[in-house]
Amino acid sequence: MPASLIMSRRDLDFLLHEWLDVVSLTSRPYYAEHSRETFDAVLDLAEQMATKHFATHNRRADAHEPHVGPDGRVVLVPEVAAALEAFTGAGLLASDFDEDLGGMQLPAVVSRALHVWFQAANVGTSSYPFLTMANARLLVAHGSPELVDTWVRPMVRGRFFGTMCLSEPQAGSSLADITTRAEPRADGTYRLTGNKTWISGGDHELSENIVHLVLAKVPGGPPGVKGISLFVVPKFLLDENGDPGERNDVVLAGLNHKMGYRGTTNALLNFGEGVHRPGGQAGAVGFLVGEENQGLAQMFHMMNEARVGVGLGATALGYTGHLHSVQYARTRVQGRPIGAKDPATPQVPLIEHPDVRRMLLAQKSYVEGGLALGLYCAKLGDDQRTAATPEERAAAGLLLDVLTPVAKSWPSQWCLEANSLAIQVHGGYGYTRDHDVEQMYRDNRLNPIHEGTHGIQALDLLGRKVVMRDGAGLRLLLDTVAATTARAAALDGEPAEFAARLDAVFARIGATTRRLHGTGDPRLALANATPYLEAVGHAVVAWTWLEQLLAAHGRTGAFYEGKRAAARYFFRWELPGTGPQLDLLDSLDTTLLDAAPEVF
């Protein structure tokens, strides 16, 4: 059977078992019912289903994107519904939920690994269940038992799907400026009025109901983000049997049409427009999650999880593009070897040319490094939840907080570059719709914006994460890296060489962070936050490559030689680029602050 062009099962096995040792999680009571066999079985199932049900309509869903039919309902190609029925029927939507909710209770790291198959096969269709899972997990964490029973259980079974409704036409990432209102009623519900946009999965006919999580402000609350509350606002209210009944006043105002992710509906929604008046009253009926004015903190539970998911989705798209370009480079014959003088010399496959190998190695280093980072963060989530001691759980949570902006943004930037290189390997054919790499690039171009742009993640990392708790998060990251470099330094050859390089880079990162925050001027410290994020991101991914190099140490075969080649490339070609970035940061350059609006 030929190797899959969707994802590398061999690489997943290496990362999960030879590096992260996920089977060790089964020694914890929460995962005690699982084993290597159950983990492998669910990964086998994911590969089969992604190949059969998702990949087969990826191009069709892209070419025939959702539209609003004459009856006002969203129309999708029928294969989307069929794929999702198969996905939910197999119980995969319930993969990492508690058994008492009907879930498989898998470790998050295994759940993320199995879902990478679907993100790589068809990111548009996979968005519906993944948004639903994030929605349900937020309600499990912050909702009352009644909310969990009413809304989470049907989502885990695949009857209801979920969304997150944050942005508004006048307020994208600036959530302090949202104007959606939630008026309390005597029966304990709220009536919401306002408009939301960019709502992925915001309207469709794929499930019995859609559970919207909506940020809104209750009149009389504190100003800005402190006055934001979170509400469950379903498309349909439920009858006495818990089934969808009366239509709520949530109205589809239109669909956004993006350059990628075309299989995912992206909606503008009006709440409380008066088209539907539940109970004869104006406004969409909403149910408060937790307490008033806690909405932003609650939504960040879902957003931070989604940020790691976006990074893994970007990795998946870059990864499948890499596999496609490797296959093309092996089979496409063009050009002759360097130095060949006889015109009769036979042409060779593209992969024989050094510059094509450069592009393929760059892709490999980005996508395999991004996958390692995303799965490592998922395992930190497992440790945060189930590690043996409170200290271990707290440390895992702290490190995950620091790495989240990196795990979101680095793959969104560099695995997109992998897709760009995949097009380049294909040459002129890469820009045509005859080859899948064109769509992969378009799909992935959305990820640098999804769940917060690079600039927002950079401000989060430099402005908050590395200085929170008096720098405890950055110290923990440095200590974690130092433990790896100490192991590598004890070995001869490249592991020791790369460990010394990595130690030097992280020492500079620590010094640069202190210099930036030592200015006492937040504008000066944060003006160049984006190169800081990029430098830290490259250093963190270099650390994951050193970890992979150690896991491959002493092992033979083409797979392990590939790991060593990619690590070698990343340390020699990529990591040195952090030097000029850190030089710029250390100079406290004010170019961006000095550029007045009129110069543009």
C-alpha positions as CSV (number, residue, x, y, z in Angstrom):
1,M,0.0,0.0,0.0
2,P,1.5,3.4,-1.0
3,A,2.3,5.9,1.7
4,S,-0.5,8.4,2.3
5,L,-0.3,11.9,0.9
6,I,-2.5,13.2,3.7
7,M,-0.2,12.7,6.7
8,S,2.7,10.5,7.8
9,R,1.5,7.8,10.2
10,R,5.2,6.9,10.7
11,D,6.0,10.4,11.9
12,L,3.0,10.4,14.2
13,D,4.1,7.1,15.7
14,F,7.6,8.4,16.2
15,L,6.4,11.6,18.0
16,L,3.7,9.9,20.1
17,H,5.6,6.8,21.1
18,E,9.3,7.3,20.6
19,W,9.5,10.9,21.8
20,L,6.5,11.8,23.9
21,D,5.9,8.3,25.3
22,V,2.1,8.8,25.4
23,V,1.6,5.2,26.7
24,S,3.0,6.3,30.0
25,L,-0.1,8.4,30.4
26,T,-2.1,5.2,30.9
27,S,-0.5,4.9,34.3
28,R,-2.7,7.8,35.4
29,P,-6.2,6.8,36.7
30,Y,-8.0,9.0,34.2
31,Y,-6.4,7.2,31.2
32,A,-6.1,3.8,32.8
33,E,-8.6,2.1,30.5
34,H,-6.4,2.8,27.4
35,S,-3.3,1.2,26.0
36,R,-1.0,1.4,23.0
37,E,-3.5,-0.8,21.2
38,T,-6.4,1.6,21.7
39,F,-4.3,4.6,20.7
40,D,-3.2,2.8,17.5
41,A,-6.7,1.6,16.7
42,V,-8.2,5.1,16.8
43,L,-5.3,6.5,14.7
44,D,-6.0,3.7,12.2
45,L,-9.6,4.6,12.1
46,A,-8.8,8.3,11.7
47,E,-6.6,7.6,8.7
48,Q,-9.2,5.4,7.1
49,M,-12.1,7.8,7.6
50,A,-10.1,10.9,6.6
51,T,-9.0,9.1,3.4
52,K,-12.4,7.7,2.5
53,H,-14.9,10.4,3.7
54,F,-13.0,13.7,3.9
55,A,-10.2,13.9,1.3
56,T,-12.6,12.7,-1.5
57,H,-14.7,15.9,-1.5
58,N,-12.0,18.4,-0.5
59,R,-11.7,19.9,-4.0
60,R,-15.4,19.7,-4.7
61,A,-16.3,21.6,-1.5
62,D,-13.8,24.3,-2.5
63,A,-15.1,24.7,-6.0
64,H,-18.8,24.7,-4.9
65,E,-18.6,26.8,-1.7
66,P,-21.7,27.4,0.5
67,H,-24.4,29.7,-0.7
68,V,-27.8,30.8,0.5
69,G,-30.7,29.1,-1.3
70,P,-34.0,30.6,-2.3
71,D,-35.6,29.5,1.0
72,G,-32.9,31.3,3.0
73,R,-31.1,28.1,4.0
74,V,-27.4,27.4,3.5
75,V,-26.6,25.0,0.7
76,L,-23.5,22.8,0.9
77,V,-22.3,19.9,-1.3
78,P,-24.0,16.8,0.1
79,E,-20.6,15.0,0.7
80,V,-20.0,17.4,3.7
81,A,-23.1,16.1,5.6
82,A,-22.2,12.5,4.7
83,A,-18.6,12.9,6.0
84,L,-19.8,14.5,9.2
85,E,-22.4,11.8,9.8
86,A,-19.6,9.2,9.5
87,F,-17.3,11.1,11.8
88,T,-19.9,11.6,14.5
89,G,-21.2,8.0,14.0
90,A,-17.7,6.7,14.8
91,G,-17.7,8.6,18.0
92,L,-14.7,10.7,17.1
93,L,-16.3,14.0,18.1
94,A,-16.4,12.5,21.6
95,S,-12.7,11.5,21.6
96,D,-11.3,13.3,24.6
97,F,-14.5,13.9,26.6
98,D,-15.2,12.2,29.9
99,E,-16.8,8.8,29.8
100,D,-19.8,10.1,31.8
101,L,-20.5,12.5,28.9
102,G,-20.3,9.7,26.4
103,G,-16.7,10.3,25.5
104,M,-13.7,8.1,24.8
105,Q,-11.6,9.8,27.5
106,L,-8.6,9.8,25.2
107,P,-5.5,11.9,26.1
108,A,-5.6,15.2,24.4
109,V,-2.3,14.5,22.7
110,V,-3.8,11.4,21.0
111,S,-7.0,13.2,20.2
112,R,-5.0,16.0,18.5
113,A,-3.0,13.5,16.5
114,L,-6.0,11.7,15.2
115,H,-7.7,15.0,14.2
116,V,-4.6,16.1,12.2
117,W,-5.7,13.5,9.7
118,F,-9.0,15.3,9.1
119,Q,-7.5,18.8,9.1
120,A,-5.0,17.7,6.4
121,A,-7.6,15.8,4.4
122,N,-10.2,18.5,4.3
123,V,-9.8,21.5,6.6
124,G,-13.2,23.0,5.6
125,T,-15.3,20.0,6.6
126,S,-13.3,19.3,9.7
127,S,-13.9,22.7,11.1
128,Y,-17.5,21.9,12.1
129,P,-16.8,19.2,14.6
130,F,-13.6,20.8,15.9
131,L,-15.4,24.1,16.7
132,T,-18.1,22.0,18.4
133,M,-15.6,20.2,20.5
134,A,-14.0,23.5,21.6
135,N,-17.4,24.9,22.4
136,A,-18.4,21.9,24.5
137,R,-15.2,21.9,26.4
138,L,-15.7,25.5,27.4
139,L,-19.1,24.7,28.7
140,V,-17.8,21.7,30.6
141,A,-15.2,24.0,32.3
142,H,-17.4,27.0,33.0
143,G,-21.1,26.0,32.6
144,S,-23.5,24.8,35.2
145,P,-24.5,21.1,35.3
146,E,-27.8,22.1,33.7
147,L,-26.0,23.8,30.8
148,V,-23.8,20.8,30.4
149,D,-26.7,18.4,30.4
150,T,-28.8,20.5,28.0
151,W,-26.2,21.5,25.5
152,V,-22.9,19.5,25.8
153,R,-24.4,16.0,25.8
154,P,-26.1,16.6,22.4
155,M,-22.9,18.1,21.0
156,V,-20.8,15.2,22.1
157,R,-23.2,12.8,20.4
158,G,-23.1,14.9,17.2
159,R,-26.7,16.0,17.3
160,F,-25.9,19.7,17.9
161,F,-22.9,21.7,16.5
162,G,-21.3,24.7,18.1
163,T,-19.7,28.0,17.3
164,M,-18.0,31.0,19.0
165,C,-19.4,34.5,18.3
166,L,-16.9,37.2,19.2
167,S,-16.2,39.7,16.4
168,E,-18.6,42.4,15.2
169,P,-18.5,44.5,12.1
170,Q,-17.0,47.5,13.9
171,A,-15.0,45.4,16.4
172,G,-12.8,42.6,15.1
173,S,-10.1,41.8,17.6
174,S,-11.0,44.9,19.7
175,L,-13.5,43.1,21.9
176,A,-13.7,46.0,24.3
177,D,-15.7,47.8,21.6
178,I,-18.5,45.1,21.0
179,T,-22.0,46.5,21.3
180,T,-24.1,43.3,21.4
181,R,-26.4,43.7,24.5
182,A,-27.9,41.1,26.8
183,E,-31.0,42.3,28.8
184,P,-31.8,40.1,31.8
185,R,-35.3,38.7,32.2
186,A,-37.2,37.7,35.3
187,D,-37.1,34.0,34.3
188,G,-33.3,34.0,34.5
189,T,-32.7,34.1,30.7
190,Y,-31.4,37.1,28.8
191,R,-32.5,38.7,25.5
192,L,-29.6,39.5,23.1
193,T,-29.6,42.1,20.4
194,G,-26.7,42.9,18.1
195,N,-24.6,41.7,15.2
196,K,-21.7,39.2,14.9
197,T,-19.5,38.5,11.9
198,W,-16.8,36.0,10.8
199,I,-18.7,33.2,12.5
200,S,-17.2,29.9,11.2
201,G,-20.0,27.3,11.1
202,G,-22.5,30.0,11.9
203,D,-25.3,28.6,9.9
204,H,-26.0,25.3,8.0
205,E,-28.3,22.4,8.0
206,L,-25.7,19.8,9.1
207,S,-27.0,19.3,12.6
208,E,-30.3,19.4,14.5
209,N,-29.2,22.7,16.2
210,I,-26.4,25.2,16.4
211,V,-25.2,26.2,19.9
212,H,-23.7,29.7,19.6
213,L,-21.4,31.0,22.4
214,V,-21.9,34.8,22.2
215,L,-20.0,37.6,23.9
216,A,-22.3,40.5,24.9
217,K,-22.6,43.3,27.5
218,V,-25.2,43.4,30.2
219,P,-26.4,47.0,30.8
220,G,-24.9,48.6,33.8
221,G,-21.8,46.5,33.7
222,P,-18.2,47.7,33.9
223,P,-16.7,49.4,30.8
224,G,-14.5,47.7,28.2
225,V,-13.6,44.1,28.4
226,K,-14.4,43.9,32.1
227,G,-18.1,44.2,31.2
228,I,-18.2,41.3,28.8
229,S,-20.4,38.3,29.6
230,L,-20.8,34.9,27.8
231,F,-24.1,33.4,26.7
232,V,-25.4,30.2,25.1
233,V,-27.7,31.3,22.3
234,P,-29.1,28.3,20.3
235,K,-30.5,28.5,16.8
236,F,-33.5,26.6,18.1
237,L,-34.9,26.6,21.6
238,L,-35.6,23.2,23.1
239,D,-39.0,21.7,23.9
240,E,-39.8,19.8,27.0
241,N,-38.1,16.7,25.6
242,G,-34.9,18.5,24.9
243,D,-35.4,18.5,21.2
244,P,-35.2,21.5,18.9
245,G,-38.5,23.4,18.9
246,E,-39.2,27.1,18.5
247,R,-36.8,29.1,16.3
248,N,-34.7,31.6,18.3
249,D,-34.2,35.1,17.0
250,V,-30.9,34.3,15.4
251,V,-30.9,35.4,11.7
252,L,-28.5,34.7,9.0
253,A,-27.6,38.0,7.4
254,G,-25.2,36.7,4.8
255,L,-22.1,34.6,4.2
256,N,-18.6,35.8,3.9
257,H,-16.6,34.3,1.0
258,K,-13.0,33.6,1.9
259,M,-10.0,32.7,-0.3
260,G,-9.7,29.4,1.5
261,Y,-11.6,27.2,4.0
262,R,-14.4,27.5,1.4
263,G,-16.2,24.4,2.7
264,T,-16.8,26.0,6.0
265,T,-19.7,28.5,6.2
266,N,-18.7,31.8,7.5
267,A,-21.7,33.9,8.6
268,L,-22.9,37.3,9.5
269,L,-25.5,36.8,12.2
270,N,-28.1,39.2,13.6
271,F,-29.4,38.6,17.1
272,G,-32.8,40.0,18.1
273,E,-33.7,41.3,14.7
274,G,-37.4,40.5,15.3
275,V,-37.7,38.1,12.4
276,H,-38.4,35.4,15.0
277,R,-39.9,36.4,18.4
278,P,-39.6,33.5,20.8
279,G,-42.5,33.7,23.3
280,G,-43.7,36.8,21.5
281,Q,-40.8,38.9,22.9
282,A,-38.1,40.8,21.1
283,G,-34.5,39.6,21.3
284,A,-32.7,36.2,21.0
285,V,-33.0,34.1,24.1
286,G,-29.6,33.5,25.8
287,F,-28.5,31.6,28.8
288,L,-25.7,33.0,31.0
289,V,-22.5,30.9,31.3
290,G,-21.1,31.3,34.8
291,E,-21.4,34.8,36.2
292,E,-21.9,38.2,34.5
293,N,-18.8,40.1,33.4
294,Q,-16.6,36.9,33.3
295,G,-17.2,36.3,29.6
296,L,-13.8,37.2,28.2
297,A,-11.9,35.0,30.7
298,Q,-14.3,32.1,29.9
299,M,-14.0,32.6,26.1
300,F,-10.2,32.6,26.4
301,H,-10.5,29.0,27.5
302,M,-11.9,28.2,24.1
303,M,-9.7,30.6,22.3
304,N,-6.4,29.3,23.7
305,E,-7.4,25.8,22.9
306,A,-8.4,27.0,19.4
307,R,-5.0,28.7,19.0
308,V,-3.2,25.4,19.4
309,G,-5.7,23.9,17.1
310,V,-5.1,26.5,14.5
311,G,-1.4,25.9,14.7
312,L,-1.9,22.2,14.2
313,G,-4.3,22.9,11.3
314,A,-1.7,25.1,9.7
315,T,0.8,22.3,10.2
316,A,-1.5,19.7,8.7
317,L,-2.0,21.8,5.5
318,G,1.7,22.4,5.3
319,Y,2.4,18.7,5.9
320,T,0.1,17.4,3.2
321,G,1.5,19.9,0.8
322,H,5.0,18.7,1.6
323,L,4.1,15.1,0.9
324,H,2.5,16.1,-2.4
325,S,5.6,18.0,-3.5
326,V,8.0,15.2,-2.5
327,Q,5.9,12.8,-4.7
328,Y,6.0,15.3,-7.5
329,A,9.7,15.8,-7.2
330,R,10.4,12.1,-7.3
331,T,8.3,11.5,-10.4
332,R,8.6,14.7,-12.5
333,V,11.6,14.4,-14.8
334,Q,13.2,17.7,-15.8
335,G,16.7,19.1,-16.3
336,R,20.1,17.4,-16.1
337,P,22.6,17.1,-13.4
338,I,24.9,20.1,-12.6
339,G,28.0,19.8,-14.7
340,A,26.5,17.5,-17.4
341,K,27.9,18.7,-20.7
342,D,26.5,16.0,-23.1
343,P,23.1,17.1,-24.4
344,A,22.2,13.5,-24.7
345,T,22.5,13.1,-20.9
346,P,19.1,11.8,-19.7
347,Q,17.0,14.2,-17.7
348,V,16.6,13.4,-14.0
349,P,13.8,13.7,-11.4
350,L,13.5,17.1,-9.8
351,I,14.6,15.7,-6.5
352,E,18.1,15.2,-7.9
353,H,18.6,19.0,-8.1
354,P,20.2,20.6,-5.0
355,D,17.8,23.6,-4.9
356,V,14.8,21.4,-5.0
357,R,16.2,19.4,-2.1
358,R,16.6,22.7,-0.3
359,M,12.9,23.5,-0.7
360,L,11.9,19.9,0.3
361,L,14.2,20.0,3.4
362,A,12.9,23.4,4.4
363,Q,9.3,22.1,4.1
364,K,10.2,19.0,6.1
365,S,11.8,21.0,8.9
366,Y,8.8,23.3,9.2
367,V,6.0,20.8,9.1
368,E,7.7,18.1,11.2
369,G,8.8,20.8,13.7
370,G,5.4,22.3,13.8
371,L,3.8,18.9,14.4
372,A,6.1,18.2,17.2
373,L,5.4,21.6,18.8
374,G,1.6,21.2,18.6
375,L,1.6,17.6,20.0
376,Y,3.9,18.7,22.8
377,C,1.5,21.4,23.7
378,A,-1.4,19.0,23.7
379,K,0.5,16.7,26.1
380,L,1.1,19.7,28.4
381,G,-2.7,20.0,28.5
382,D,-2.9,16.4,29.6
383,D,-0.2,17.0,32.2
384,Q,-2.1,20.1,33.4
385,R,-5.2,18.0,33.9
386,T,-3.8,14.7,35.2
387,A,-0.2,14.9,36.4
388,A,0.5,13.4,39.8
389,T,1.1,16.5,41.9
390,P,-0.4,20.0,42.0
391,E,3.1,21.4,41.3
392,E,3.5,19.3,38.2
393,R,0.0,20.3,37.0
394,A,0.7,24.0,37.6
395,A,4.1,23.9,35.8
396,A,2.5,22.2,32.8
397,G,-0.2,24.9,32.7
398,L,2.4,27.7,33.0
399,L,4.6,26.3,30.2
400,L,1.5,25.8,28.0
401,D,0.5,29.5,28.6
402,V,3.9,30.6,27.4
403,L,4.0,28.4,24.3
404,T,0.4,29.0,23.1
405,P,1.1,32.1,21.1
406,V,4.1,30.4,19.5
407,A,2.2,27.2,18.8
408,K,-0.5,29.3,17.0
409,S,1.7,31.7,15.1
410,W,4.9,29.9,14.2
411,P,3.1,27.1,12.2
412,S,0.7,29.6,10.7
413,Q,3.7,31.5,9.2
414,W,6.2,28.8,8.4
415,C,3.9,25.9,7.4
416,L,2.3,28.4,5.1
417,E,5.8,29.0,3.7
418,A,5.9,25.2,3.2
419,N,2.8,25.4,1.1
420,S,4.4,28.2,-0.9
421,L,7.5,26.1,-1.5
422,A,5.3,23.1,-2.5
423,I,3.9,25.3,-5.3
424,Q,7.4,26.3,-6.2
425,V,8.5,22.7,-6.5
426,H,5.6,22.0,-8.9
427,G,6.7,25.0,-11.0
428,G,4.1,26.4,-13.3
429,Y,1.8,23.5,-12.6
430,G,1.7,24.5,-8.9
431,Y,-0.3,27.6,-9.6
432,T,-3.0,25.7,-11.4
433,R,-6.0,23.9,-10.1
434,D,-4.8,20.7,-11.7
435,H,-2.7,20.1,-8.6
436,D,-3.9,20.3,-5.0
437,V,-1.1,22.4,-3.7
438,E,-2.8,25.6,-5.0
439,Q,-5.8,25.0,-2.7
440,M,-3.6,24.1,0.2
441,Y,-1.9,27.4,0.1
442,R,-5.2,29.3,-0.1
443,D,-6.6,27.3,2.8
444,N,-3.6,27.9,4.9
445,R,-3.3,31.6,4.2
446,L,-6.3,32.1,6.6
447,N,-4.4,30.7,9.6
448,P,-2.1,33.7,10.2
449,I,-5.4,35.6,11.0
450,H,-7.5,33.0,12.6
451,E,-7.8,33.3,16.4
452,G,-5.6,36.4,16.5
453,T,-3.0,37.8,14.1
454,H,0.7,37.4,14.4
455,G,0.8,40.9,15.9
456,I,-1.7,40.0,18.6
457,Q,0.1,36.8,19.5
458,A,3.4,38.8,19.6
459,L,2.0,41.3,22.0
460,D,0.6,38.4,24.1
461,L,4.0,36.7,24.3
462,L,6.2,39.7,24.9
463,G,3.7,41.8,26.8
464,R,2.2,39.2,29.0
465,K,3.4,35.6,28.9
466,V,7.2,36.0,29.4
467,V,6.7,38.5,32.2
468,M,3.7,37.0,34.1
469,R,4.4,36.0,37.7
470,D,7.7,38.0,37.6
471,G,9.0,36.0,34.6
472,A,8.3,32.5,36.0
473,G,7.0,31.4,32.6
474,L,10.1,32.4,30.7
475,R,12.3,30.8,33.4
476,L,10.4,27.6,33.1
477,L,10.9,27.6,29.3
478,L,14.6,28.2,29.7
479,D,14.9,25.5,32.3
480,T,13.0,23.0,30.1
481,V,15.3,23.8,27.1
482,A,18.4,23.6,29.3
483,A,17.5,20.1,30.4
484,T,17.4,19.0,26.8
485,T,20.7,20.7,25.9
486,A,22.4,19.1,28.9
487,R,21.3,15.6,27.6
488,A,22.5,16.5,24.1
489,A,25.8,17.9,25.3
490,A,26.7,14.5,26.8
491,L,26.7,13.0,23.3
492,D,29.4,13.4,20.7
493,G,28.9,15.1,17.3
494,E,25.9,17.0,16.1
495,P,23.7,16.7,19.3
496,A,26.4,18.5,21.3
497,E,27.1,21.0,18.6
498,F,23.4,21.9,18.2
499,A,23.0,22.0,22.0
500,A,25.7,24.7,22.3
501,R,24.0,26.7,19.5
502,L,20.6,26.5,21.2
503,D,22.0,27.4,24.6
504,A,23.5,30.6,23.1
505,V,20.2,31.6,21.4
506,F,18.1,31.1,24.5
507,A,20.7,33.0,26.6
508,R,20.2,35.9,24.2
509,I,16.5,35.6,24.3
510,G,16.6,35.9,28.1
511,A,18.9,39.0,27.9
512,T,16.8,40.6,25.2
513,T,13.6,40.1,27.1
514,R,15.2,41.8,30.2
515,R,16.5,44.7,28.0
516,L,13.1,45.3,26.4
517,H,11.2,45.4,29.6
518,G,14.0,47.3,31.4
519,T,13.2,50.4,29.3
520,G,10.2,51.2,31.4
521,D,8.4,52.3,28.3
522,P,5.7,49.9,27.1
523,R,5.6,51.5,23.6
524,L,9.3,51.0,23.1
525,A,9.3,47.6,24.6
526,L,6.4,46.2,22.5
527,A,6.8,48.1,19.2
528,N,8.9,45.3,17.7
529,A,7.1,42.4,19.3
530,T,6.6,40.5,16.0
531,P,10.4,39.8,15.4
532,Y,10.5,38.8,19.1
533,L,7.8,36.2,18.5
534,E,9.5,35.0,15.3
535,A,12.9,34.6,17.1
536,V,11.4,32.8,20.1
537,G,9.4,30.6,17.7
538,H,12.4,29.6,15.7
539,A,14.3,28.8,18.9
540,V,11.4,26.8,20.3
541,V,11.1,24.8,17.1
542,A,14.9,24.2,17.1
543,W,14.4,22.8,20.6
544,T,11.8,20.4,19.3
545,W,14.2,19.3,16.6
546,L,16.9,18.7,19.2
547,E,14.4,16.6,21.2
548,Q,13.6,14.6,18.0
549,L,17.3,14.2,17.3
550,L,17.8,12.7,20.7
551,A,14.8,10.4,20.3
552,A,16.4,9.2,17.0
553,H,19.9,8.8,18.4
554,G,21.5,5.5,17.6
555,R,18.6,4.4,15.4
556,T,19.2,3.5,11.8
557,G,17.1,3.5,8.6
558,A,15.8,6.1,6.1
559,F,13.2,7.5,8.5
560,Y,15.8,8.4,11.2
561,E,18.2,9.7,8.6
562,G,15.4,12.0,7.4
563,K,15.0,13.3,11.0
564,R,18.7,14.0,11.2
565,A,18.8,15.7,7.8
566,A,15.9,18.0,8.8
567,A,17.4,18.8,12.2
568,R,20.7,19.6,10.5
569,Y,19.0,21.9,8.0
570,F,17.0,23.7,10.7
571,F,20.1,24.4,12.9
572,R,22.3,25.4,10.1
573,W,19.9,27.3,7.8
574,E,17.1,28.5,10.0
575,L,18.2,29.1,13.6
576,P,21.0,31.6,12.6
577,G,18.3,33.9,11.4
578,T,17.4,34.7,15.0
579,G,20.7,36.6,15.4
580,P,19.8,39.6,13.3
581,Q,16.3,39.7,14.8
582,L,17.7,39.8,18.3
583,D,20.2,42.4,17.2
584,L,17.3,44.6,16.0
585,L,15.4,44.1,19.3
586,D,18.5,44.9,21.4
587,S,19.0,48.1,19.5
588,L,15.6,49.4,20.7
589,D,14.9,50.5,17.1
590,T,12.2,53.1,16.8
591,T,11.5,53.0,13.1
592,L,8.0,51.9,13.5
593,L,7.3,54.4,16.2
594,D,8.8,57.2,14.2
595,A,6.9,56.5,11.0
596,A,4.1,59.1,11.1
597,P,0.8,58.2,9.4
598,E,1.4,60.8,6.6
599,V,4.5,58.9,5.3
600,F,2.4,56.1,4.0
